[in-house]
């Protein structure tokens, strides 16, 4: 059993390299809010659809000061070949040995995978991904039972939301991310107003 993070926990520190070869560490975002998204593998159709949706929302999030880092349990070459083709404006990180996944307690679950495949609308979700340009594509050697997880981390490096998916298709609602990003903006405005007084 993995150790799941809880609200109020200190977010585990990590250091890695993103899709552009730039170093990325959680420490460098101290003082800013961060969304960490742990996906399955770089070829995963549902994951690519989710990244596509995140790219569309990212300009608003960035304007509000929210940083995004997305992890994939894939070799770097596959990261570039599949999800990297979307040219995401935020960091994508290849973690083929799942080292950072382990730090954050991101699960592999055969039962959750089976529950996803048993969903009556699972084919509709696959069709939606395919229609957006992300057909079902197996990635050789990938962990088929990896379940997504997402974390909202505040300016002090504290986990404010730890969201572990119940299914392959279960992600943190975008409304939660929007509220988290907006609260950062509202707090900054309040501090600015208080300084003027």
C-alpha positions as CSV (number, residue, x, y, z in Angstrom):
1,X,0.0,0.0,0.0
2,X,1.3,3.4,-0.9
3,X,1.4,6.3,1.5
4,X,-1.3,8.7,0.4
5,X,-0.7,12.4,0.9
6,X,-3.4,14.4,2.8
7,X,-4.5,18.0,2.9
8,X,-2.0,19.9,5.1
9,X,1.0,17.7,4.3
10,X,4.2,19.1,3.1
11,X,4.5,18.4,-0.6
12,X,7.5,16.1,-1.2
13,X,10.4,17.9,-3.0
14,X,11.6,16.6,-6.3
15,X,14.1,17.6,-9.1
16,X,13.8,16.5,-12.7
17,X,14.1,17.7,-16.3
18,X,11.2,18.9,-18.5
19,X,10.5,18.4,-22.2
20,X,12.8,21.3,-23.1
21,X,15.7,19.9,-21.1
22,X,15.3,22.5,-18.4
23,X,15.7,21.6,-14.7
24,X,12.4,21.6,-12.7
25,X,12.1,21.4,-8.9
26,X,9.2,22.1,-6.6
27,X,11.5,24.4,-4.6
28,X,11.8,26.8,-7.6
29,X,8.0,27.5,-7.3
30,X,8.1,28.6,-3.6
31,X,5.9,31.6,-3.3
32,X,3.6,30.5,-6.1
33,X,0.7,28.0,-6.4
34,X,1.2,24.8,-8.3
35,X,-0.9,22.1,-9.9
36,X,0.9,18.8,-10.1
37,X,-0.8,16.3,-12.5
38,X,0.3,12.6,-12.6
39,X,-0.8,10.9,-15.7
40,X,-0.6,7.3,-16.9
41,X,1.8,7.2,-20.0
42,X,2.6,9.7,-22.8
43,X,0.5,7.8,-25.4
44,X,-2.6,7.4,-23.2
45,X,-5.6,8.8,-25.2
46,X,-7.5,10.0,-22.1
47,X,-4.4,11.6,-20.7
48,X,-3.7,13.4,-23.9
49,X,-7.3,14.7,-24.0
50,X,-6.9,16.0,-20.4
51,X,-3.6,17.8,-21.3
52,X,-5.4,19.3,-24.4
53,X,-8.1,20.7,-22.0
54,X,-5.4,22.0,-19.6
55,X,-3.6,23.8,-22.4
56,X,-6.9,25.6,-23.2
57,X,-7.3,26.7,-19.6
58,X,-3.7,27.5,-18.9
59,X,-3.6,31.1,-20.0
60,X,-6.1,32.0,-17.3
61,X,-4.3,29.9,-14.7
62,X,-1.0,31.4,-15.5
63,X,-2.4,35.0,-15.4
64,X,-3.6,34.2,-11.9
65,X,-0.2,32.9,-11.0
66,X,-0.8,29.1,-11.0
67,X,2.0,26.9,-12.3
68,X,1.4,23.5,-13.9
69,X,3.7,20.4,-14.0
70,X,2.5,17.2,-15.6
71,X,4.2,13.8,-15.1
72,X,4.1,10.8,-17.3
73,X,5.3,7.3,-16.5
74,X,7.1,7.0,-19.8
75,X,10.7,7.3,-21.3
76,X,11.7,10.7,-22.5
77,X,11.5,9.6,-26.2
78,X,7.9,8.6,-25.8
79,X,7.1,11.9,-24.0
80,X,8.3,13.8,-27.1
81,X,6.6,11.4,-29.5
82,X,3.2,11.4,-28.0
83,X,2.0,14.1,-25.5
84,X,5.0,16.3,-26.3
85,X,3.5,16.9,-29.8
86,X,0.9,19.1,-28.2
87,X,3.5,21.7,-27.4
88,X,2.2,22.3,-23.9
89,X,3.1,25.7,-22.5
90,X,3.9,24.1,-19.1
91,X,6.4,21.5,-18.0
92,X,5.9,17.9,-19.0
93,X,8.2,15.4,-17.1
94,X,9.1,11.9,-18.1
95,X,9.4,9.7,-14.9
96,X,9.8,6.2,-16.4
97,X,10.8,4.6,-13.1
98,X,7.9,6.3,-11.3
99,X,10.3,7.8,-8.7
100,X,8.2,11.0,-8.2
101,X,5.0,8.9,-8.5
102,X,6.2,7.0,-5.5
103,X,6.9,10.2,-3.5
104,X,3.3,11.3,-4.0
105,X,1.7,7.9,-3.4
106,X,0.3,7.6,-6.9
107,X,-1.4,4.3,-7.2
108,X,-1.3,1.3,-9.6
109,X,-4.6,-0.6,-9.3
110,X,-5.8,-3.5,-11.3
111,X,-9.3,-3.3,-9.7
112,X,-9.6,0.4,-10.5
113,X,-8.5,-0.3,-14.1
114,X,-11.1,-3.1,-14.4
115,X,-13.8,-0.8,-12.9
116,X,-12.9,1.8,-15.6
117,X,-13.2,-0.7,-18.4
118,X,-16.6,-1.9,-17.1
119,X,-18.1,1.7,-17.3
120,X,-21.0,1.7,-19.7
121,X,-19.8,5.0,-21.3
122,X,-16.1,4.1,-21.5
123,X,-16.3,3.8,-25.3
124,X,-17.8,7.3,-25.5
125,X,-14.8,8.7,-23.6
126,X,-12.5,6.9,-26.0
127,X,-14.5,8.3,-28.9
128,X,-14.2,11.8,-27.5
129,X,-10.4,11.5,-27.2
130,X,-10.2,10.1,-30.7
131,X,-12.3,13.0,-32.1
132,X,-9.9,15.4,-30.5
133,X,-7.0,13.7,-32.3
134,X,-6.0,11.2,-29.6
135,X,-6.8,7.7,-30.7
136,X,-6.3,4.7,-28.3
137,X,-2.5,4.0,-28.7
138,X,-0.8,1.4,-26.6
139,X,2.6,2.3,-25.3
140,X,5.0,-0.6,-25.2
141,X,6.1,-1.5,-21.7
142,X,3.7,1.0,-20.1
143,X,2.1,0.4,-16.7
144,X,-1.5,-0.3,-17.8
145,X,-2.8,-0.1,-14.2
146,X,-1.5,3.3,-13.3
147,X,-4.3,5.6,-11.9
148,X,-4.0,9.4,-12.3
149,X,-3.6,11.7,-9.3
150,X,-3.5,15.5,-8.9
151,X,-2.3,17.9,-6.2
152,X,-2.9,21.6,-5.5
153,X,0.1,23.0,-3.6
154,X,0.1,26.5,-2.0
155,X,2.9,29.1,-1.9
156,X,4.4,27.5,1.2
157,X,4.7,24.1,-0.4
158,X,1.7,22.7,1.5
159,X,-0.7,20.3,-0.1
160,X,-4.2,22.0,-0.2
161,X,-5.9,19.2,-2.3
162,X,-4.7,15.6,-2.8
163,X,-6.9,14.0,-5.4
164,X,-6.4,10.3,-6.1
165,X,-8.5,9.1,-9.0
166,X,-11.0,6.3,-8.4
167,X,-10.8,5.3,-12.1
168,X,-8.4,5.8,-15.1
169,X,-10.8,8.6,-16.2
170,X,-11.2,10.3,-12.8
171,X,-9.4,13.6,-12.5
172,X,-9.6,16.7,-10.3
173,X,-12.5,18.8,-11.4
174,X,-11.4,21.8,-13.4
175,X,-13.7,24.0,-11.2
176,X,-11.5,23.1,-8.2
177,X,-8.4,24.2,-10.0
178,X,-10.1,27.4,-11.2
179,X,-11.1,28.3,-7.6
180,X,-7.6,27.5,-6.3
181,X,-6.0,29.8,-9.0
182,X,-8.6,32.6,-8.4
183,X,-8.0,32.5,-4.7
184,X,-4.4,33.2,-5.2
185,X,-5.3,36.3,-7.3
186,X,-7.8,37.5,-4.7
187,X,-5.3,37.2,-1.9
188,X,-2.7,39.1,-3.9
189,X,-5.3,41.9,-4.5
190,X,-6.2,42.0,-0.8
191,X,-2.5,42.3,0.2
192,X,-2.1,45.1,-2.4
193,X,-5.1,46.9,-1.0
194,X,-3.9,46.5,2.6
195,X,-0.4,48.0,1.6
196,X,-2.2,51.1,0.1
197,X,-3.9,51.7,3.4
